Each structure stands twice: as structure tokens, then as C-alpha cells.
Amino acid sequence: MTRVLVTGGTGKTGSALVELLRGSGVPVRVGSRNPAADDPDAVRFDWGDPATHPAALRGVDRIFLVPPVESVDPMPMAGPFLAEAHRLDVHRVVLLGSAVVLSNAPGALELAARVRARPGWVVLRASGFMQNFLRTHPLGERIRQHGEIRTAAGDGRLGWIDARDIAAAAFALLVEPGGRREYLLTGPKALSYQDAAKIITARTGRRVRVVHIGTDEQAANYRAAGMPAGFAAALAAVEDGIRAGREEQVSTAVLDLTGRPPRTFAEFVEEHATEWAGHRPPEHWSKKDR
């Protein structure tokens, strides 16, 4: 019987995928750095500790692969893992890739190319996560604490997608594989940060303003949030591309794979309204910030 290894199994996308697999009776192995002691399907999986990889791979024939996070070069860790998966005749790997290409990070492109090269292996090129607007992410924390979004993206737009829709697409490909090697996953509409701020304000009553900053300042913000310097710089540089309109992409892949359209940002905000409601805006907020 098919057994699926979900790396990053307790993360935003992985946990939603695990729920879908279990709900359909598909045996699953939940890989994470801190596996739950009360979960019989949990196994320790740490990209930085290759000794944890064999046990995670044992007896699986399909993998949902979340590459090393906050890394501009995932290949030193992910490359040997993929080689071992190929040696063990893993039938399908679904890679959680990105629709946004980090500058000076060829390793991510190489990883995607390595997956696409194998028959039956697939790359999901996901757009920005709507979950980034929630707490634990620097963007969401800034909204919650200060009622503002600081961005170098200007009025550029991105096809924000709910991580649960990514999980649903991955589920479809793991259970009933399709014929394509790559899918672009986005929400139903590309939105600017100003668009997102207006939706949060309208749907929750929490007034959110947008502050336009430079790329260097954004990189410093990411470093202050604990990101490695190289990754912080690459992530901040993405906003240059958004500002230039290079990331304004929308696809129908979620609908094509799952049979239902992806969630809208307004639906996402309504569902998570308590994340922002009840916090007073900063004293310096005024009508001109709307």
C-alpha cells in the first residue's frame, strides 16, 4: 500500500496535507524536527542531520518534499536525500517549490530541475502564502502589533494562496498522479499589499496601513526577525520583482487539480479575523493612511 512521507509535516502546508491523507485512509509518515511523542506516525526528520533520513524514507513510495527553509542553497542537504529516494525507487516526489525565484539562489532552481527530471516527480511552484499575514511570520507580527505592513514591493501584485489549497493540490498529485512535471499554484487574484490591507481593514475593523520602504531596510527587518543574512537579502530582493510586476501571475491549477477554486484573500481574512481584531492601531495612524 502507498505510504507517503510528508517532510515539514507539522508546518503550514504539511499539517494540512497530513490531515487530508489521514482522512482518506492513506498511510502517512509525519517528518519533523520535533516529532510529537503521541503520534505513532511521527518520525524525526532534520535536513541538518542526515542520520535522520533513512528511517524517514524506509518503506515509503511517495514523498511531499519541503526543502530546507531559509536557505539560498538547498542542494547540499536535499541533493543526497533525493538521490537516496531515487535509489529506493520512490515512485513520486512532490516538491514544494516557489513561484518567486530568489536572486543569487541557483540552488533552488537546480533542486526543481532535479525533481522535474525524474519520471513521475512533480514541482509545485507556489505563490506567496496567505498565512504570512498571520502571527509567527514577520509580516503578520507587524500587522498584529503595529497595524502596518512595511514593504519594498510598492504597488506590485502577487497571487497570494492559502497553504491549505497547496496541500489539496499536493494531495491530488500524491493520490492520483497527473501527467505534468510542474504546476504554478496561486490564489484566484493577484493583490498588492495595499489591496490586502484594505481587505483586512474592511473585514475585521482592524485598520492597517502600508508603509513603503527600501529593499535594504526590508532586509534589515528580516535579519532582525532572525533570518540568516543571505536569505534575508534574497527575500527582500524579491520585492523588487514584485514592484516591477514580474510576479503578477494567476493560474487555474488548484481548480484543475482539486475540482474547486482556491480560497480568496477575503475568505481567508474572515476565517482568521480574530488574529487582528481587538488590537488598537498605533497612535500615529490617521485618515491619510487609509
Secondary structure, DSSP 8 states (H G I E B T S, - for coil): ---EEETTTTSHHHHHHHHHHHHTT--EEEEESS--TT-TTEEE--TT-GGGHHHHHTT-SEEEE---TT-S--HHHHHHHHHHHHHTT--EEEEEEESS--TT-HHHHHHHHHHHTSTT-EEEEE--BGGGGSTTSHHHHHHHHHSEEEESSTT--B--B-HHHHHHHHHHHHHS--S-SEEEE--SS-B-HHHHHHHHHHHHS---EEEE--HHHHHHHHHHTT--HHHHHHHHHHHHHHHTTTT-----HHHHHHSS----HHHHHHHTGGGTTT----TT--GGG-
